[in-house]
Amino acid sequence: MHVLVTGAAGFIGSHLTDRLLADGARVTGIDDFDPYYDRAIKERNLAGARGQSGFRFVEADINSADLDDVMQGVDRVVHLAAKAGVRGSWGASFDSYLDANVRTTQRLLEACRRNPVGLFLYGGSASVYGDEALEPVDEAYVGTPHSPYGLTKWAAEKLAFTYRAVFGVPVAAARIFSCYGPRERPDKAIQIFLGAARDGLPITVHGDGSQLRDFTYVGDVVDGLVRALERRPDGAIFNLARGATRPLSDVLTAIRTVTGRELDVRYGPRQDGDVRVTAGVIDRARALLGYDPRVDLEEGIARQWELVRST
């Protein structure tokens, strides 16, 4: 395979890139080093891939890049590039979410019309389900996104399947749930909590800690994505989740155990756009892909702590 990975310097994208290269695939990665967080973090994420003979990196904005050049020889696309963050997507920032999440998807799909591929795999989000579902949710549930971020992820997913229906672009979508692990974005909860434990700083929890999440280890997500690239389930939408929910309070307990440190936890109001529950049914991913998530929360946090405490 020769895979185009968008957002290749990011959290999931860099892990996917490393896995594909280890499996013998060729990878073209593209990333614009959006200043949402420190470029140095993304450069570290790419360190293992740079210099490998099967890896080509393009630093560019998808909305202005020459995508015909980027896609030379590519036979699979994994579209993970996005502007992340539920809380930051309100108000004047919404235009940037449209540009980064919807317009990039449209440009890539147009490029796939001109340069046919075996699969366009969209890196979707559990945010499309909103906050009204009876958990856990399967892929047939039609939710109402609970934030502008979720709305842009839903719109981009729908756009991809529109290109499949009208132009025959082979498309699949992975709806990813509460992914965590080494290289997690610095604005995400577990990374913040572990950094605070390392540095002896207070931890602020938005809400009372009872909110439920289907915490899914990044290695399990990447395994699901790789399986989809291999099996090419054209037309499929599937959840990539752990398949079991845990309250946020369990994260704090696990961090205390893993780090051996006391935590100064402070509770604040729930943030706009945060949902009470993320919980995914993974029967379809099991059936289509042989997906079998293996890393539980405590083991995943221990692996993440190893990197956090060394940086």
Long-range contacts (C-beta under 8 A, 24 or more apart in sequence): 1-25, 1-26, 1-75, 1-76, 1-229, 1-230, 2-26, 2-27, 2-28, 2-73, 2-74, 2-75, 2-76, 3-27, 3-28, 3-74, 3-75, 3-76, 3-77, 3-78, 3-229, 4-28, 4-29, 4-30, 4-70, 4-71, 4-74, 4-76, 4-77, 4-78, 5-29, 5-30, 5-78, 5-80, 6-30, 6-31, 6-62, 6-77, 6-78, 6-79, 6-80, 6-81, 6-104, 6-108, 7-31, 7-79, 7-80, 7-81, 7-82, 7-123, 8-46, 8-49, 8-57, 8-80, 9-33, 9-42, 9-43, 9-45, 9-46, 10-42, 10-45, 10-80, 10-81, 10-185, 11-45, 11-179, 11-183, 11-184, 11-185, 11-218, 12-80, 12-123, 12-176, 12-179, 12-218, 12-221, 12-222, 12-225, 13-45, 13-78, 13-80, 13-81, 14-42, 14-45, 14-46, 14-48, 14-49, 14-183, 15-181, 15-183, 15-218, 15-219, 15-222, 16-78, 16-80, 16-222, 16-225, 16-226, 17-46, 17-49, 17-55, 18-48, 18-49, 19-222, 19-223, 19-226, 20-226, 20-229, 21-49, 21-52, 21-54, 21-55, 23-226, 24-54, 25-54, 26-54, 26-55, 26-56, 26-73, 27-54, 27-55, 27-56, 28-55, 28-56, 28-57, 28-58, 28-70, 28-71, 28-73, 28-74, 29-55, 29-56, 29-57, 29-58, 30-57, 30-58, 30-59, 30-60, 30-62, 30-65, 30-70, 30-81, 31-57, 31-59, 31-81, 32-59, 32-60, 32-61, 32-62, 32-81, 33-59, 34-83, 34-100, 36-83, 36-84, 36-85, 36-187, 37-185, 37-186, 37-187, 38-186, 41-183, 41-186, 44-183, 44-311, 45-183, 62-104, 62-107, 62-108, 63-99, 63-103, 63-104, 63-107, 67-107, 67-108, 67-110, 67-111, 68-111, 68-114, 68-115, 70-111, 71-111, 71-112, 71-115, 71-117, 74-115, 74-117, 75-117, 75-118, 76-117, 76-118, 76-119, 76-121, 76-229, 77-108, 77-112, 77-117, 77-119, 77-120, 77-121, 78-121, 78-123, 78-225, 78-229, 79-104, 79-105, 79-108, 79-120, 79-121, 79-122, 79-123, 79-160, 80-123, 82-123, 82-152, 82-153, 82-156, 83-149, 83-152, 84-149, 84-185, 84-187, 85-149, 85-187, 86-127, 86-146, 86-147, 86-149, 86-150, 86-271, 86-273, 86-274, 87-147, 87-271, 87-272, 87-273, 87-274, 88-149, 89-147, 89-148, 89-149, 89-152, 89-273, 90-147, 90-148, 90-272, 90-273, 94-148, 97-148, 97-149, 97-152, 98-152, 101-149, 101-152, 101-153, 101-155, 101-156, 102-152, 102-155, 102-156, 102-159, 105-156, 105-159, 105-160, 106-159, 109-159, 109-160, 109-163, 109-169, 112-163, 112-169, 113-163, 113-167, 113-169, 116-169, 117-169, 117-170, 118-170, 118-232, 119-170, 119-171, 119-172, 119-228, 119-229, 119-232, 119-234, 120-160, 120-163, 120-169, 120-170, 120-171, 120-172, 121-171, 121-172, 121-173, 121-174, 121-225, 121-228, 121-229, 122-156, 122-157, 122-160, 122-171, 122-172, 122-173, 122-174, 123-174, 123-176, 123-225, 124-153, 124-156, 124-157, 124-173, 124-174, 124-175, 124-176, 124-237, 125-149, 125-150, 125-153, 125-175, 125-176, 126-175, 126-176, 126-177, 126-178, 126-214, 126-239, 126-241, 126-278, 126-280, 127-153, 127-154, 127-275, 128-153, 128-154, 128-157, 128-175, 129-175, 129-278, 130-275, 131-275, 131-276, 131-277, 133-277, 135-212, 135-245, 135-277, 135-278, 135-279, 136-214, 136-241, 136-243, 136-245, 136-279, 136-280, 136-281, 137-239, 137-279, 137-280, 137-281, 138-239, 138-280, 138-281, 138-283, 138-284, 139-175, 139-237, 139-238, 139-239, 139-281, 139-284, 146-273, 146-274, 146-275, 147-272, 147-273, 148-273, 149-273, 150-273, 157-237, 161-235, 164-234, 164-235, 170-232, 170-234, 170-235, 171-234, 171-235, 172-228, 172-232, 172-233, 172-234, 172-235, 172-236, 172-237, 172-238, 173-236, 173-237, 173-238, 174-221, 174-224, 174-225, 174-228, 174-238, 174-239, 174-240, 175-237, 175-238, 175-239, 175-240, 175-280, 176-216, 176-221, 176-240, 176-241, 177-213, 177-214, 177-215, 177-216, 177-239, 177-240, 177-241, 177-242, 177-278, 177-279, 177-280, 178-213, 178-214, 178-215, 178-216, 178-241, 178-278, 179-216, 179-217, 179-218, 179-221, 180-215, 180-216, 180-217, 180-218, 180-300, 180-301, 180-304, 181-217, 181-218, 181-219, 181-300, 181-303, 181-304, 182-218, 182-303, 182-304, 182-306, 182-307, 183-218, 183-307, 184-218, 184-304, 189-248, 189-251, 190-215, 190-251, 190-255, 190-301, 190-304, 191-304, 191-308, 193-251, 193-252, 193-255, 193-263, 194-255, 194-259, 194-301, 194-304, 194-305, 194-308, 194-309, 195-308, 196-263, 196-264, 197-255, 197-259, 197-261, 197-263, 198-259, 198-308, 198-309, 200-261, 201-264, 202-264, 202-265, 202-266, 203-252, 203-263, 203-264, 203-265, 203-266, 204-266, 204-267, 204-268, 205-248, 205-252, 205-265, 205-266, 205-267, 205-268, 206-268, 206-269, 206-270, 206-271, 206-274, 207-248, 207-267, 207-268, 207-269, 207-270, 207-274, 208-267, 209-247, 209-248, 209-249, 209-252, 209-265, 209-267, 210-247, 210-248, 210-249, 211-247, 211-248, 211-270, 211-274, 211-275, 211-276, 211-277, 212-245, 212-246, 212-247, 212-248, 212-276, 212-277, 212-278, 212-279, 213-245, 213-246, 213-247, 213-248, 213-277, 213-278, 214-241, 214-242, 214-243, 214-244, 214-245, 214-278, 214-279, 214-280, 215-242, 215-246, 215-251, 215-297, 215-300, 216-240, 216-241, 216-242, 216-293, 217-242, 217-293, 217-295, 217-299, 217-300, 217-303, 219-295, 220-291, 220-293, 220-294, 220-295, 223-291, 223-293, 224-285, 224-289, 224-291, 224-293, 227-289, 227-290, 227-291, 228-288, 228-289, 231-288, 231-289, 233-288, 233-289, 236-284, 236-288, 237-284, 238-282, 238-284, 238-285, 238-288, 238-289, 238-291, 239-280, 239-281, 239-282, 239-284, 239-285, 240-280, 240-282, 240-285, 240-291, 241-278, 241-279, 241-280, 241-281, 241-282, 241-293, 242-282, 242-293, 242-296, 242-297, 243-280, 243-281, 243-282, 243-293, 245-277, 245-278, 245-279, 246-297, 250-297, 251-297, 251-301, 254-297, 254-298, 254-301, 255-301, 255-305, 257-298, 258-298, 258-301, 258-302, 258-305, 259-305, 259-309
